[in-house]
């Protein structure tokens, strides 16, 4: 027993010493730097956070104390170096396009955990014809989702829209990237389950948890097997094969650019490893944010009946009133999606993500008054949630107004240059944005005419009583963090089949 206590004491002492060393090594330089910034009145300390709300909500509230500069420093000591928060488009352009500041190590480590290795996007994703060629696969998965909504309408029970939609978007990415039917909407899938559990682990502790770093091996094995199957199929495919998935295009390029052994049905090991990294990133980035966007599209439209009426009118004009024929029409003529400008405006009005950068020596950003903000030793956070609600750049910032995307630059509602940044700009521009927009547009076109999706937070709160605050700025469906941003409590909802007589 004494031996066990001694071991525990040594372990505790080692942990305590590590904390002290970390604090002294990293904390003292950070404190000196913050003290210098505080003397200039540029630092704000965060002292309280909602229990489950994503931190962006709190920092957005803090940003309202700096309306004259739309920029400020946050002191996160001893957890992190100072963070320079940006909530105006001019400084965002400086940070992300003029100086192209690097991502900080914490984001690099996160992406290593999620991707399993280095990552970069190299596809023909920006080719509109390529994206539209994927629409029949998208329609097939959305049709499965519609069947789920129909079933939920029949039983009348409350369910998590976030969970159901995450399963849909994983299947969508599986079809368009892996060229594989994951079937996640119908039941478990080892790749989807493993990746989602790993995403939920990312917030704290990964840097000291070796299991988190090595856990991707199971995912890599699954993806590698899919790569081998597709590679063998490509080697034996007839001329003129029309397979257009991301993985298929990557293999086409590889076979064209390399002199491979005609007898070999096995990929080069280096290519196989790097292709696996890219696919993991597509799976992570493609399913998580798309799912949340869909949930909030339903939510905001349900709260804004005039916008709902306009988007349904557009769908009826383009696709007709027979909901049973809409899927076949879009599959046969994917270009119909380009005739839905109001639907596109609804999606744009819904998007609200966020992004961070790493400051560099010698780089200073300026506010609209010309004041300089040094970036050395700082994280630089373009806080999209605050920027997208900044009244200086967005008239009626808290109102849901899709029409702001349909008016000309002379109109007061027209967005200011650089003020809308959900996919970012410049070299950091998200390459998957066109595919994401097509996914959401297809889903809205195939479901809004038939279904009413309503939040059920009143019912949820009645069956899950708590003393904790459950609203942010009066909003019940506030953002929480589960890898990416997700609506609170999984967005409990109920579905009704519309009576359109």
C-alpha positions, 0 to 999 in steps of 0.5 A, a space after each residue: 500500500 505504501 508503495 502505491 501511495 509513493 507511486 501516486 505521490 511521484 506522479 502527482 509531483 511530476 504533473 505539478 512540476 510540469 505545470 509550473 515549468 509550463 507556466 514559467 516558460 510560457 506564461 512570463 513572456 506572455 504576461 510581459 507582452 500583454 502588460 505592454 498591450 494593456 498599457 495601450 488599452 488594447 487588451 480585454 480579459 474574458 472572465 465568464 463563458 456560458 456552460 455549453 455555448 461555443 466561445 464565439 458567442 462570448 467573444 462576439 459579446 465582448 466585441 460590442 465594447 469596441 465599436 470604434 476600432 472593431 479590433 481588440 486583444 484578448 488575454 487567455 493567460 495562462 492557457 494561450 498567447 494573446 489573441 488579436 480579434 478582428 471584426 471588420 473586413 478591412 483588417 480581415 483582408 490585411 490578415 488573410 490576403 495581404 499578409 497571408 498569416 499562417 495558421 497557429 500550431 494548435 490548428 496544425 495539431 488539430 488537423 494532424 489529428 483529424 487528417 492523420 498527416 499533411 493535407 492540401 486540396 488538389 481537385 477540379 472542384 471549382 469546375 462547375 460541370 464537374 460539380 453538377 455531374 455529382 448531382 444524381 448521387 446527391 439526389 439519391 442520398 437526399 431522397 433517403 433523407 426525405 424518406 426519414 422525414 416522412 417517417 418522422 412525420 408519421 410517428 410525430 415524435 421529437 428527434 435530433 435534426 442535427 444527428 439525422 443531418 450529420 448522417 446525411 452529410 457523411 453519406 453525401 461526402 462518401 458518395 461524392 469523394 469516396 465514390 462509396 455508399 456508406 449507408 450511414 443514414 440507415 445504420 452504423 458505419 465504421 469510418 463515420 463513427 470513428 471520425 465523428 468520435 475523434 472530432 468530438 475529442 479535439 478540443 482539449 488534451 490531444 497534445 498529451 494524449 497519444 491515443 488521439 494521435 494514433 487512433 486515425 490508423 483505423 480510419 486510414 485502413 478503411 480509406 486505404 481499402 477503398 482507394 485500392 478498390 477504386 485504383 483496381 477498377 480504374 486500371 481495368 476500366 473501359 475507355 470513356 469511364 464517366 466516374 466523376 468522384 473526387 477519388 476517381 479524378 485523383 486516380 485519373 490524374 495519377 494514372 496519366 502523370 505516372 508510368 505505372 506497371 501495367 500488371 500492378 493493381 496496387 497504388 504507390 505507397 506514398 500516393 496512397 498515404 497522401 490520398 488518404 490524408 486528403 480524403 479525411 479532410 474532405 470527410 471532416 470539412 465536408 460533413 460537419 459544417 454542411 450539416 449545421 448549415 442545413 439545420 439553421 436553414 430550416 430553423 431560420 426559414 421556420 422563424 421567417 414565414 415571408 422568406 419561407 413563402 418566397 423560397 417555396 414559390 421559387 421551387 414551385 416555379 422552377 420544379 413545379 408543384 409535383 414533389 414526386 417529380 422534383 428529384 428526377 428533374 434535378 437528376 436529369 437537369 442539374 442546371 436547374 439548381 442554377 435557377 434558384 437565386 433566392 435559395 442561394 441567398 437563403 444559404 448565404 444569409 445562414 452561414 456563420 463560421 470562424 477562423 484563426 491565424 498566427 501573427 508574424 514579427 514585423 506585421 502590424 494591422 491597422 484599424 479604420 482610424 490608422 492605429 497599429 496593432 502588432 501581431 508578433 507573438 499573437 494569434 489572429 482571430 477573424 471572428 466571423 460571428 461578430 463580423 457578420 453581425 457588425 452593424 457598421 457593415 450590415 444594416 439590420 445585422 440580426 434580421 434574416 434578410 436573404 434579399 441583401 444578396 439579390 440587390 445591387 451595390 448601390 443598395 444599402 443592404 448590399 454587403 460591404 467588400 470582404 464582410 462576408 467570409 464563411 469560406 474565407 478569401 485569397 489563398 485560404 479560400 475553401 475549395 469545397 464551397 461549390 460542392 457544399 452549396 450544391 449539397 444544401 441547395 439540392 436538399 432545400 429544393 427537395 424537402 421544403 415544398 413537402 415538409 415543415 420542420 419546426 424546432 421542439 425546444 419547448 418540448 425538449 426543455 419540458 422533458 430535460 429541466 435544468 437551472 442552467 441558462 439556455 439562451 444566448 442573446 435570447 436565442 435558444 438554438 445557439 451554437 455549441 461546439 462538437 468539433 464544429 459549431 452545432 445547434 444546442 441540444 442537437 436541435 430537437 424538432 418535429 416534422 409535418 407533411 404540408 397540406 398544400 391543397 
